[in-house]
């Protein structure tokens, strides 16, 4: 390990905890397939004082989408579908209400036009695979597939997960374990649905004091409020629910920093002799497939096939070689094809910014 970089990241992580900006966090960095930073700081569970270790899994919401996309690319590489395959060919019931034009590419690039879950969806419903799949089959398009981009916050996971189930006959959790996490040696650190007997190892989430004034300034007719109920917005209470932790909700994931960073490293190249997808497929997956103002959240966005292009605090123009998916609460995981670096930061205090990832990511980028 690069002792100097390791030391500087450790000092920064300790400083975040000592200042109470963060409670517990992990940072992992891989360079050309080798882990060069392995940093932990703070407590995983304030009630018991249990410390964060390198193997502590965190439920960090959307950073799991990077693993969801990776499973899809692995199956595409095996020839189980193409990116331009209509979803209805794999999942006929999805075609209702004019959705027969939606392709796998549309799903992966957040242009499918079905970004919302029914507004009466409860957390219990979100844990019920059959119910969420039925809701998608019944969904009506918000826009013609491919012409607009809008973050499919929850539906991305169910869409990709059901495509995976239709072509493999297996739950996406099982495919993740058998084909990604297990072979990479992180089968007990990277999950969608996490067995209940493992929950005691998780970091406990807590909400940072939120500045709610921003919400007050949001127009009431913002499409975000039509894309799902407030009850499903990411909070510590939601992310600590045992049913949420056990369920396959592949719009998010439970992972350690080193596990998700290792996955990104194995997309870039070999990690202990294992490479997840070919260099050609990586180029296709990480090229901008859709961009524009997000129809749901109203901010500029750029997507490859399942990965955001640019960092959590930089744009696709500023960082065109960076791809990944950050998570609500401030966690982040990404890779950079130009430098061969994979980075992840997981944490249990849910903040409404990416200050920690920006600080520590900056130290890593500067080397």
C-alpha positions in Angstrom: 0.0 0.0 0.0 1.1 3.5 -0.7 1.9 4.4 2.9 1.9 8.2 2.3 -1.5 8.2 0.6 -2.9 5.8 3.2 -1.7 8.1 6.0 -3.2 11.2 4.4 -6.6 9.6 3.8 -6.5 8.2 7.4 -5.8 11.6 8.8 -8.7 13.1 6.8 -11.1 10.4 7.8 -10.1 10.8 11.5 -10.6 14.5 11.2 -14.1 14.1 9.8 -15.1 11.9 12.8 -13.4 14.1 15.4 -15.2 17.2 14.1 -18.5 15.2 14.3 -19.1 15.8 10.5 -19.1 12.0 10.3 -19.8 9.2 12.7 -18.2 6.2 11.0 -16.7 5.7 7.5 -14.6 3.5 5.3 -12.5 4.5 2.3 -11.0 2.0 -0.2 -8.9 2.8 -3.3 -7.7 0.4 -5.9 -5.0 1.3 -8.4 -4.5 -1.0 -11.4 -6.3 -3.8 -9.6 -4.4 -3.5 -6.3 -5.8 -2.0 -3.1 -3.7 1.0 -2.1 -5.9 2.6 0.5 -7.8 0.8 3.3 -9.0 3.3 5.8 -11.7 3.1 8.6 -12.7 5.7 11.2 -15.3 6.0 13.9 -18.1 3.8 15.1 -20.5 1.6 13.2 -23.1 1.5 16.0 -23.1 4.5 18.5 -25.3 2.5 20.9 -22.8 -0.2 21.5 -19.7 1.6 20.5 -18.9 -1.1 17.9 -16.1 0.2 15.7 -16.1 0.3 11.9 -13.9 -2.4 10.4 -12.8 -2.8 6.7 -15.4 -5.6 6.4 -18.4 -3.7 7.9 -21.2 -3.4 5.3 -23.1 -0.2 5.0 -26.6 0.3 3.5 -25.7 3.3 1.3 -28.7 3.4 -1.0 -27.9 4.0 -4.7 -24.2 3.1 -4.7 -25.7 -0.4 -5.1 -26.9 0.6 -8.6 -23.3 0.3 -9.8 -23.5 -3.4 -8.9 -27.0 -3.7 -10.5 -25.6 -2.4 -13.8 -22.5 -4.6 -13.6 -24.7 -7.7 -13.3 -26.5 -6.6 -16.5 -23.3 -6.1 -18.4 -22.0 -9.5 -17.3 -25.1 -11.2 -18.7 -25.0 -9.1 -21.9 -21.4 -10.3 -22.3 -22.7 -13.9 -22.1 -25.1 -13.2 -24.9 -28.3 -13.5 -22.8 -29.6 -10.2 -24.3 -28.3 -7.2 -26.2 -28.6 -3.6 -25.1 -31.0 -2.9 -27.9 -33.2 -5.9 -27.1 -36.8 -4.8 -26.3 -37.6 -5.5 -22.7 -40.9 -7.1 -23.8 -38.9 -9.9 -25.6 -37.5 -10.9 -22.2 -40.5 -10.0 -20.1 -43.7 -9.9 -22.2 -46.0 -8.5 -19.5 -43.9 -5.3 -19.3 -45.2 -4.2 -22.7 -48.6 -3.0 -21.5 -49.7 0.6 -22.0 -47.4 1.2 -25.0 -44.1 0.2 -23.3 -43.1 -2.3 -26.1 -40.5 0.2 -27.4 -38.5 0.2 -24.2 -35.1 -1.5 -24.6 -32.5 -2.6 -22.2 -30.4 0.4 -23.3 -33.3 2.7 -22.3 -33.5 1.0 -18.9 -29.7 1.3 -18.2 -29.5 4.9 -19.4 -32.5 6.2 -17.3 -34.4 7.0 -20.5 -37.1 4.3 -20.3 -39.8 6.7 -19.2 -41.0 4.8 -16.2 -39.2 6.6 -13.3 -42.1 6.4 -10.8 -43.5 3.9 -8.4 -47.2 4.3 -7.4 -47.7 7.1 -4.8 -49.4 4.7 -2.4 -46.4 2.4 -2.3 -45.3 1.5 1.3 -41.9 0.3 2.5 -43.5 -3.1 2.8 -44.5 -3.0 -0.8 -41.0 -2.0 -1.9 -39.8 -5.3 -0.3 -42.4 -7.3 -2.2 -40.8 -8.2 -5.6 -44.0 -9.5 -7.2 -45.9 -6.4 -6.2 -43.3 -4.0 -7.6 -42.9 -5.9 -10.8 -46.7 -5.9 -11.3 -46.7 -2.1 -10.7 -44.1 -1.7 -13.5 -46.1 -3.9 -15.9 -49.1 -1.6 -15.2 -47.1 1.6 -15.4 -47.7 4.2 -18.1 -44.9 6.1 -19.8 -43.9 9.6 -18.7 -42.2 10.2 -22.0 -41.4 8.3 -25.2 -38.5 6.0 -24.4 -35.1 7.4 -25.3 -36.1 11.0 -25.9 -35.7 12.3 -22.3 -33.6 11.3 -19.3 -34.9 11.1 -15.7 -33.5 9.3 -12.7 -35.4 6.0 -12.2 -34.6 6.1 -8.4 -36.4 2.9 -7.4 -37.6 1.5 -10.7 -34.1 1.0 -12.1 -33.5 -1.8 -9.7 -36.7 -3.6 -10.3 -36.4 -3.2 -14.1 -32.9 -4.6 -14.3 -33.6 -7.2 -11.6 -36.6 -8.6 -13.4 -34.7 -8.7 -16.7 -32.0 -10.7 -14.9 -34.6 -13.0 -13.4 -36.3 -13.6 -16.7 -33.0 -14.5 -18.5 -31.3 -16.5 -15.7 -34.3 -17.8 -13.6 -32.5 -16.5 -10.5 -33.0 -13.5 -8.2 -30.4 -10.7 -8.9 -29.0 -11.2 -5.4 -28.1 -14.8 -6.3 -26.5 -13.7 -9.6 -24.5 -11.0 -7.8 -23.2 -13.5 -5.3 -22.4 -16.3 -7.8 -20.9 -14.1 -10.6 -19.6 -10.9 -9.0 -19.2 -10.8 -5.2 -18.3 -14.4 -4.6 -15.6 -14.7 -7.3 -14.1 -11.4 -6.2 -13.9 -12.7 -2.6 -16.4 -10.2 -1.2 -19.5 -12.4 -1.0 -20.1 -11.4 2.6 -19.6 -7.7 2.0 -21.7 -6.9 -1.2 -25.4 -7.6 -1.2 -28.8 -6.5 -2.5 -30.9 -8.6 -0.1 -28.8 -9.4 3.0 -29.6 -12.4 5.1 -31.1 -11.4 8.4 -28.5 -13.4 10.3 -25.8 -11.0 8.9 -27.6 -7.8 9.9 -25.7 -7.4 13.2 -22.5 -6.7 11.2 -24.1 -3.7 9.5 -23.3 -0.1 10.3 -26.3 1.7 11.8 -27.5 4.7 9.9 -28.3 8.0 11.4 -29.6 11.2 9.8 -27.4 14.3 9.9 -29.4 17.5 10.9 -31.0 18.5 7.6 -31.4 21.9 6.3 -35.0 21.7 5.3 -35.1 25.2 3.9 -34.1 23.7 0.5 -37.3 21.6 0.5 -39.3 24.7 1.2 -38.0 26.4 -1.9 -38.9 23.4 -4.1 -41.9 23.8 -6.3 -44.8 21.6 -5.1 -45.3 20.3 -8.7 -41.7 19.1 -9.0 -41.9 15.7 -10.8 -39.8 14.2 -8.0 -42.9 14.3 -5.8 -44.9 12.3 -8.4 -42.2 9.7 -8.7 -42.8 8.1 -5.3 -44.1 8.8 -1.8 -42.1 10.7 0.7 -42.2 7.6 2.9 -39.7 6.0 0.5 -37.2 8.9 0.5 -33.9 7.7 1.8 -33.7 8.2 5.6 -31.9 6.4 8.4 -35.2 4.9 9.7 -35.8 3.4 6.2 -32.3 2.2 5.8 -32.2 0.5 9.2 -35.4 -1.5 8.6 -34.8 -5.3 8.8 -37.2 -5.9 6.0 -35.5 -3.4 3.7 -32.1 -4.9 4.6 -33.2 -8.4 3.8 -35.2 -7.6 0.6 -33.9 -7.5 -2.9 -34.2 -3.7 -3.7 -31.4 -3.4 -6.3 -31.9 0.3 -6.6 -29.6 0.3 -3.6 -27.1 -2.1 -1.9 -25.4 -3.0 1.3 -21.6 -3.0 0.9 -18.3 -2.2 2.4 -16.1 0.4 0.6 -13.5 -2.2 -0.3 -16.1 -4.6 -1.8 -17.7 -2.0 -4.2 -14.3 -0.5 -5.0 -13.0 -4.0 -5.8 -15.9 -4.5 -8.2 -15.1 -1.2 -10.0 -11.4 -2.2 -10.1 -12.5 -5.5 -11.8 -14.4 -3.5 -14.4 -11.3 -1.5 -15.2 -9.0 -4.5 -15.4 -7.9 -7.6 -13.7 -8.1 -8.1 -9.9 -6.3 -11.2 -8.8 -6.7 -12.6 -12.3 -10.4 -11.8 -12.6 -11.9 -9.3 -15.0 -15.7 -8.8 -15.1 -16.2 -7.5 -18.6 -14.1 -7.0 -21.8 -12.4 -3.7 -22.5 -14.7 -3.1 -25.5 -17.8 -3.6 -23.3 -16.4 -1.2 -20.7 -15.9 1.4 -23.3 -19.5 1.1 -24.5 -20.9 1.0 -20.9 -19.0 4.1 -19.9 -19.6 6.3 -23.0 -22.4 8.9 -22.5 -25.6 7.2 -23.6 -28.0 9.9 -22.4 -27.7 13.5 -21.1 -29.7 16.6 -20.4 -31.8 18.1 -17.7 -33.2 15.3 -15.5 -37.0 15.1 -15.9 -37.5 14.0 -12.3 -35.0 16.0 -10.2 -34.4 19.0 -12.5 -30.6 18.9 -12.5 -28.2 18.3 -15.4 -27.3 14.6 -15.8 -25.2 12.3 -18.0 -25.5 8.5 -18.0 -23.6 5.7 -19.5 -25.2 2.3 -19.4 -26.1 2.1 -15.7 -23.3 4.4 -14.5 -23.3 8.1 -14.0 -20.6 9.9 -16.0 -18.6 12.4 -14.0 -18.0 12.4 -10.3 -20.6 13.1 -7.5 -19.4 16.7 -7.4 -18.1 17.1 -11.0 -19.8 17.0 -14.4 -19.3 14.7 -17.4 -17.5 17.6 -19.1 -15.1 18.0 -16.2 -14.6 14.3 -15.6 -15.5 12.4 -18.8 -13.5 9.3 -17.8 -15.1 8.9 -14.4 -18.1 6.6 -14.0 -20.0 5.4 -11.0 -23.1 5.9 -8.9 -23.2 7.9 -5.6 -25.7 7.3 -2.9 -28.2 9.4 -0.9 -26.6 10.4 2.3 -23.2 11.2 0.8 -21.6 7.8 0.1 -19.9 7.4 -3.3 -18.2 4.8 -5.5 -16.6 5.4 -8.9 -13.8 4.4 -11.2 -11.6 6.4 -13.7 -10.7 4.7 -16.9 -7.9 7.3 -17.5 -6.0 6.6 -14.3 -7.0 3.0 -13.5 -8.3 4.1 -10.1 -11.4 2.8 -8.3 -12.6 4.7 -5.2 -15.3 4.1 -2.6 -16.4 5.9 0.5 -19.2 4.5 2.7 -20.5 6.1 5.8 -23.4 5.9 8.3 -24.3 9.6 8.9 -26.6 10.5 6.1 -25.7 14.0 4.9 -27.3 16.0 2.1 -24.0 16.7 0.4 -20.9 14.8 -0.8 -18.4 16.9 1.2 -16.6 13.8 2.6 -16.3 12.2 -0.8 -15.1 15.4 -2.3 -12.5 16.0 0.4 -11.1 12.5 0.4 -11.6 11.9 -3.4 -9.5 15.1 -3.9 -6.7 13.7 -1.8 -6.7 10.5 -3.8 -6.9 12.2 -7.2 -4.0 14.5 -6.4 -2.1 11.4 -5.2 
